[in-house]
Amino acid sequence: MMGRVVKAGLLAVGLLVAGLPLSSGGGEASAQVVFRHPLDDRPLDVELPEGEAATEAVRRFHETGENLYVGDPEAVAEGKRLYQRFCQACHLPDAAGRIGPNLVDEAFKYPRNGTDVGYFETIHGGAAGAMQAFGNRLGQDEILAVIAYIHSLAE
């Protein structure tokens, strides 16, 4: 049986190959992730707010959908701290779900949530029910750390 992280990675590659367009910047074509809102698939604004640094992890994520923090012990520890503060009330400490859905099984309400891009879209932009948008409370680098922590729970 294929692990959740491997499946998510394969799905992410499939989305990039099948549906995420190439955009050009400065005359050069480069792969660029198109972020979409989970509820209605409209484009999701993920411009960095003034004052937020574009870390290498954020830049790479915007280009490829790859989360450099998955498996990084420091990032996972930071993700755990943030998860405990912002997420566990609805998703429980083990991410098995309460008010919010289970984050460590393979059943996804929004199909894109089988990828880190989909998780990012839901955390950043919000979703149905009580899932608020956290893009105004967490930096994008912090969101990537939370996603890395969720992966560590699913292992």
C-alpha positions as CSV (number, residue, x, y, z in Angstrom):
1,M,0.0,0.0,0.0
2,M,1.4,3.3,-1.0
3,G,2.0,5.9,1.8
4,R,0.0,9.1,2.0
5,V,3.1,11.3,1.4
6,V,4.0,9.3,-1.7
7,K,0.4,9.5,-3.0
8,A,0.3,13.2,-2.4
9,G,3.6,13.7,-4.2
10,L,2.4,11.7,-7.2
11,L,-0.9,13.6,-7.3
12,A,1.0,16.9,-7.1
13,V,3.2,15.9,-10.1
14,G,0.0,14.8,-11.9
15,L,-1.6,18.2,-11.3
16,L,1.5,20.0,-12.4
17,V,1.7,18.0,-15.6
18,A,-2.0,17.9,-16.4
19,G,-3.5,21.2,-15.3
20,L,-1.2,23.8,-14.0
21,P,-0.2,26.1,-16.8
22,L,3.2,27.5,-17.7
23,S,3.5,31.2,-17.2
24,S,6.1,33.5,-18.6
25,G,8.0,36.1,-16.7
26,G,10.6,38.3,-18.2
27,G,10.4,36.5,-21.6
28,E,11.3,33.0,-20.1
29,A,8.7,30.3,-19.7
30,S,8.8,28.7,-16.2
31,A,6.5,26.3,-14.3
32,Q,4.3,28.2,-11.9
33,V,1.7,26.8,-9.6
34,V,-1.8,28.2,-10.1
35,F,-3.4,28.3,-6.6
36,R,-7.2,27.9,-6.5
37,H,-9.8,28.4,-3.8
38,P,-11.1,25.1,-2.6
39,L,-14.8,26.1,-2.7
40,D,-15.2,27.5,-6.2
41,D,-11.9,26.9,-8.0
42,R,-11.4,30.6,-8.6
43,P,-7.8,31.9,-8.6
44,L,-6.5,32.4,-5.1
45,D,-4.4,35.5,-4.4
46,V,-1.2,34.3,-2.7
47,E,0.9,37.5,-3.2
48,L,3.2,37.9,-0.2
49,P,2.0,40.8,2.0
50,E,4.3,43.7,2.4
51,G,7.0,42.8,4.9
52,E,6.8,39.1,4.5
53,A,10.0,37.6,3.2
54,A,9.9,35.1,0.3
55,T,12.0,32.3,1.7
56,E,13.6,29.7,-0.6
57,A,10.9,27.3,0.6
58,V,8.1,29.7,-0.4
59,R,9.7,30.5,-3.8
60,R,10.2,26.8,-4.6
61,F,6.6,26.0,-3.5
62,H,5.2,28.7,-5.7
63,E,7.2,27.4,-8.7
64,T,6.8,23.6,-8.3
65,G,4.3,22.8,-5.4
66,E,7.2,21.0,-3.6
67,N,7.3,21.7,0.1
68,L,11.0,21.7,1.1
69,Y,10.0,21.4,4.8
70,V,8.5,17.9,4.6
71,G,10.9,15.7,6.7
72,D,12.9,18.7,8.0
73,P,13.0,18.3,11.8
74,E,13.3,22.1,12.6
75,A,10.4,22.9,10.2
76,V,8.3,20.1,11.6
77,A,8.9,21.3,15.2
78,E,7.8,24.8,14.2
79,G,4.8,23.4,12.3
80,K,3.9,21.4,15.5
81,R,4.0,24.6,17.6
82,L,1.8,26.4,15.1
83,Y,-0.6,23.5,14.7
84,Q,-1.1,23.3,18.4
85,R,-1.9,27.0,18.5
86,F,-4.1,27.3,15.5
87,C,-5.4,23.8,14.3
88,Q,-5.7,21.2,17.1
89,A,-8.9,22.7,18.6
90,C,-10.8,21.6,15.4
91,H,-8.6,18.8,14.1
92,L,-7.4,17.3,17.5
93,P,-3.8,16.9,18.6
94,D,-3.3,13.8,16.4
95,A,-5.1,15.4,13.4
96,A,-7.8,12.7,13.5
97,G,-10.6,15.3,13.3
98,R,-13.3,16.7,15.4
99,I,-15.1,19.8,14.1
100,G,-12.6,19.8,11.2
101,P,-11.9,16.7,9.1
102,N,-9.3,14.0,9.7
103,L,-6.0,15.2,8.2
104,V,-4.2,11.9,8.4
105,D,-6.5,9.6,6.5
106,E,-6.8,9.4,2.7
107,A,-10.4,10.8,2.5
108,F,-10.3,14.4,1.2
109,K,-13.4,16.7,1.0
110,Y,-11.6,18.7,-1.6
111,P,-9.7,16.5,-4.1
112,R,-6.7,18.9,-4.3
113,N,-6.1,18.4,-0.6
114,G,-4.4,15.2,-1.6
115,T,-1.5,17.5,-2.4
116,D,0.5,20.1,-0.5
117,V,-0.8,22.7,-2.9
118,G,-4.4,21.8,-1.9
119,Y,-3.5,21.8,1.8
120,F,-1.9,25.2,1.3
121,E,-5.0,26.5,-0.6
122,T,-7.3,25.4,2.2
123,I,-5.2,26.8,5.0
124,H,-4.4,30.1,3.2
125,G,-7.9,30.7,1.7
126,G,-10.3,28.9,4.0
127,A,-13.0,26.4,3.1
128,A,-16.6,25.5,4.0
129,G,-17.9,25.4,7.6
130,A,-15.6,26.6,10.3
131,M,-12.4,26.5,8.3
132,Q,-11.3,30.1,8.3
133,A,-8.7,31.6,6.0
134,F,-5.4,31.6,7.8
135,G,-3.5,33.5,5.1
136,N,-3.9,36.7,7.1
137,R,-2.7,35.1,10.4
138,L,0.1,32.8,9.3
139,G,2.9,33.6,6.9
140,Q,3.3,31.3,3.9
141,D,6.5,29.9,5.3
142,E,4.6,29.0,8.5
143,I,1.8,27.4,6.5
144,L,4.4,25.2,4.8
145,A,5.8,24.2,8.2
146,V,2.2,23.2,9.4
147,I,1.8,21.1,6.3
148,A,5.2,19.4,7.0
149,Y,4.0,18.7,10.6
150,I,0.7,17.1,9.3
151,H,2.8,14.9,7.1
152,S,4.8,13.8,10.1
153,L,1.6,12.7,11.8
154,A,0.5,10.6,8.9
155,E,3.8,8.6,8.8
